[in-house]
Amino acid sequence: MGESKRVQARKQAHERGLYPAPLNEGRSRNMQANRRSNTKPEVALRSALHQMGLRYRKDFRLDLGEVKVRPDIVFTAKKIAVFVDGCFWHVCPEHGRQPTSNEWYWAPKLRRNMERDQRVNSALEAAGWRVVRLWEHEGLTTAVAAVVAVVNPDTEHASESSATS
């Protein structure tokens, strides 16, 4: 889609009240720069896991009946799905906050994100998958240890020491 078509489509959506118009062009660019995958915490975690010799698939689509999901990191053979959740988008209890502008749009959207996370967790677990959810603010060592504890539960302590060195 060309840039002019994208701008026109966005303008029409704002006029119909589907989502709020950005406060300014800078805010618009900022929101468009948010990534669905390959975020900094996710890339750092993948890199650390890869350095430890763990192999996985990234952003791998899983079809679980009516539920389609793309975990950030997937260990297919062990049926482990890892998500690195953003504090704002998934309403972190420590850092998540209620939006102060355009609440009519953001509050239901964030609630739907949380409901979708619960639905995804339930569908994965019902299909025999183990789910690891991490917050973006968690330190790399903590995140690596949480994943390794599920992927290699017998070698958890040995892997932790190699992850920190």
Helices and strands as residue ranges (DSSP letters): H 3-15, H 25-32, H 40-51, E 57-58, E 62-64, E 67-69, E 73-75, E 80-85, H 103-126, E 130-135, H 140-151, G 153-155, H 156-164
